[in-house]
Amino acid sequence: MPAVRRESSVLHVDLDAFFAAVEQRDKPSLRGKPVVVGGIGPRGVVSTASYEARVFGARSAMPTSEARRRCPSGTAFLGGRFDAYRLSSGVVMDLLRELSPIVEQVSVDEAYVDLAAGTPRDLSPEALRSLGQELLHRITAETGGLTASVGIAPSKMMAKIGSELNKPAGLTLIEPGTEQEVLAPMSVRAIAGVGPATGARLHAFGVETVADLARVSESDLVAIFGQAHGTSLVRLARGEDDRAVESQRETKSVSVEETFETDIADPAVLERELDLMVARLASRIGQSAVFGRTTTVKVRQHDFSQLTRSGTLPYATGDPAVIGRQARRLLAGIDVTSGIRLLGVGVSGLTTHAQEELELGEDLFSATTPADLEVPDSIGAVQEEAPPRHTAELVHGPQWRPGADVVHDELGAGWVWGSGLGRVTVRFEGPRTVPGPVRTFATDDPALSAGEPPDWRHQP
């Protein structure tokens, strides 16, 4: 087992509001405005909300319908462009690999770096702060304006906590011996391994902060949570985390699960819990920029026996509506009358490309073109334009999803501003242009086709 580090040599990078930030970089008309990226259908889930949207309460894993209610008119609700996100992510990961041969990429926008690996370096506080600031500047320069937050600490847990403390575009150095001081005022949910169920049980005993947890004896925690979990909580409350940074990390599945305070035997209650889990799962899938073919439901019954049921689709998906239907069907096939103490749902058979949008057109929704939108007859400035109104109009092709990259034979590259009622409205602009004009076309216009993500490094 790796020893606890005696220096701050683990760096954690978290790109700020990553998906939304990429959209704002590539679409200058959206800069400084609320942007929500995620599922845009009636059962869609928010993957990322820009900081402007967070002011109104939009956040990751929230149902898109709730984000629509909270955000003002003019908020852009966009489907994901995972090829664009991977392009920017790859640039950042290459920068991290210049720092160390050991980089553990956790998701498309998050990674750990082992600063003690490779060529020996100065790990003094002054040198680490300089390294962190230089990295932040390089990320912004190399990605065309994206920002990241960085935490540097003696462990992975503390480095991740550090990257959350000064968002956005912040740097936090946590020095050895200061872990408990940093952790003390935080909610126990800040500790790795403390999920909703564990947090609820600790709350029942009056434990709200890490300082509260540190005052509970190890014997009491073991009695409540069992030997392994109880001992782990003691160590983590002290900031002790000896997990190694691992460069070879392949995600084979993504899952969430919940242990209930009391056994649940009501199928309706279990289905509601399952829907909440699917929303969280869809958010994690979105952050990882992957899609899965196989959905698995896991239950642990009152006698601790465990059952799993799986179903595989002919295509990969990240759509919570599709995953939810599969999960509910699988759960319906399990006898829950004796009570369920744990419920989980996950996806596997992961790939970086979704297919259901392309082949089946399932659950695709977009914005309608505003009736009061003034569209120029020829390319040029629009005098007045209403914000996109996002209603449930079925899209007749994947390239017409809000935010999607398109190209016109004469007018060049742009993105889908809205579509519906047989029309698609495109805004012609890019990372290095001024906010561009809009034009509306018939959805079957032969001059309009799906485009590639713009490359901010080379676009004129």
Stockholm file with secondary structure:
# STOCKHOLM 1.0

chainA/1-460         MPAVRRESSVLHVDLDAFFAAVEQRDKPSLRGKPVVVGGIGPRGVVSTASYEARVFGARSAMPTSEARRRCPSGTAFLGGRFDAYRLSSGVVMDLLRELSPIVEQVSVDEAYVDLAAGTPRDLSPEALRSLGQELLHRITAETGGLTASVGIAPSKMMAKIGSELNKPAGLTLIEPGTEQEVLAPMSVRAIAGVGPATGARLHAFGVETVADLARVSESDLVAIFGQAHGTSLVRLARGEDDRAVESQRETKSVSVEETFETDIADPAVLERELDLMVARLASRIGQSAVFGRTTTVKVRQHDFSQLTRSGTLPYATGDPAVIGRQARRLLAGIDVTSGIRLLGVGVSGLTTHAQEELELGEDLFSATTPADLEVPDSIGAVQEEAPPRHTAELVHGPQWRPGADVVHDELGAGWVWGSGLGRVTVRFEGPRTVPGPVRTFATDDPALSAGEPPDWRHQP
#=GR chainA/1-460 SS CCCCCSSCCEEEEEETTHHHHHHHHHCGGGTTSCEEEECCSTTCBEEEECHHHHTTTCCTTSBHHHHHHHSCTTCEEECCCHHHHHHHHHHHHHHHHHHCSCEEEEETTEEEEETTSSSCCCCSHHHHHHHHHHHHHHHHHHTTSCCEEEEEESSHHHHHHHHHHTCSSCEEECCTTCHHHHHTTSBGGGSTTCCHHHHHHHHHTTCCBHHHHHTSCHHHHHHHHCHHHHHHHHHHHTTCCCCCCCSCCCCCEEEEEEEEEEEECCHHHHHHHHHHHHHHHHHHHHHHTCEEEEEEEEEEETTSCEEEEEEEEEEEECCHHHHHHHHHHHHHTSCCTTCEEEEEEEEEEEESCCCHHHHTCTTCEEEECCTTCCCCSSSSCCSCCCCCEEEEEECSSGGGSTTCEEEETTTEEEEEEEEETTEEEEECCCTTSCSCCEEEEETTCTTEEECCCCCTTTCC
#=GC SS_cons         CCCCCSSCCEEEEEETTHHHHHHHHHCGGGTTSCEEEECCSTTCBEEEECHHHHTTTCCTTSBHHHHHHHSCTTCEEECCCHHHHHHHHHHHHHHHHHHCSCEEEEETTEEEEETTSSSCCCCSHHHHHHHHHHHHHHHHHHTTSCCEEEEEESSHHHHHHHHHHTCSSCEEECCTTCHHHHHTTSBGGGSTTCCHHHHHHHHHTTCCBHHHHHTSCHHHHHHHHCHHHHHHHHHHHTTCCCCCCCSCCCCCEEEEEEEEEEEECCHHHHHHHHHHHHHHHHHHHHHHTCEEEEEEEEEEETTSCEEEEEEEEEEEECCHHHHHHHHHHHHHTSCCTTCEEEEEEEEEEEESCCCHHHHTCTTCEEEECCTTCCCCSSSSCCSCCCCCEEEEEECSSGGGSTTCEEEETTTEEEEEEEEETTEEEEECCCTTSCSCCEEEEETTCTTEEECCCCCTTTCC
//
